[in-house]
Amino acid sequence: MNDPREVIRRPIVTEKSMRGTTINKYTFEVDRRSPKPVIREAVQQLFKVKVTKVNVITIPGRARRRGQHHYQEPAFRKAVVTLAAGDKIDLEQLG
């Protein structure tokens, strides 16, 4: 996991996560095995910003059904990263 792109999978762009950007909180889907210090370093390397805090949440997979077929969605992990005052990530350029 030396490559930061393996740790940070994608930004999560929802209404709730975008409200956090006004207070310097950005949400990313991350690798399930990566601890907080690795996530912090990956964000700092990729976006050239100073990270002050990392909160990690594991979202369990949901049971779904399509017709008569049942399946389990995979679980994923997301990280809410707080940046130092004055730092900003432009999420529109990531695509």
N, C-alpha and C positions, 0 to 999 in steps of 0.2 A: 504494500500500500504506500509506496513512495510517491506515486503520482497523485496530486491533489484532485484530479478529475475522477479518480476511482473512488475517492472519499465523498466528494460532493457530486451527487447524481444529477439533480436539477433543482431549480428554484420552484417553490410552491407559490403560485400566483392565484390567490383567491381573494374575495372581498375582505375577509378577516385578516389574512396575512398582509394585505396591502395597507390596511389601517395601521399596522405596526411599523411600517416604513416611515411614518411621520415622527416616530420617537426612536428612530435608528434601530429597529428590530427587523431582521430579515429571516425568512423561513426557507429552509432547504431540505430536500430529501437526501439522506446520507446513507452510507453503507452501514449495514446492521452490526458489523463487528468493530467499527471505529469508535474509540473512546473520545471524550471531550477534548483533551489536548491535541489529538490528531486533527479533529474537526477545526479547532482554532487555527492551527498552523496552515491547514489547507485553504481556509477562507482568506487568511492573511497573504498567502502566496498568490492565490488566483486573482484577488481583487485589489491588492496593495492597500489594505486598510488596517486599522488597529482594532482588534476585537477585545472587548472588555468582559463579556460574559457569554457562556454557551449553556443553553438548556436543551435537554434531549428528551424526546417523547417516543415511545414505541407504540405504534398503532397496530392492534391485532387485526388479522385477516377476518373479513366478514363472510358469513355463509350466504351464498347467492343461489338463485335458481333461474334457469332459462327453460321455460316449458316444464317438462317433467324431469329435467336433468339438474341435479344439485352439484354445486362445486364450492370450494373454499378459495377466496381471494388470498393472495399471499400477504403476510404482514410486512410493514415497512417502518422505517425509523425516520423521524424528522428532527431537525435541530433549529431552534430559534436563537439566532446569533445577534447579540447587542454590540453595536459599534461605538467607538469613541465619538465624542462630540465633534462635529465638523466633517466626519467621514461619511461617504455615501456610495452605494452600489447602484449602477444603472442597469436595471433588470431587462430593459428593452434591447440592449446590445448583446445579451447572452444567447439569443435564439440563433 
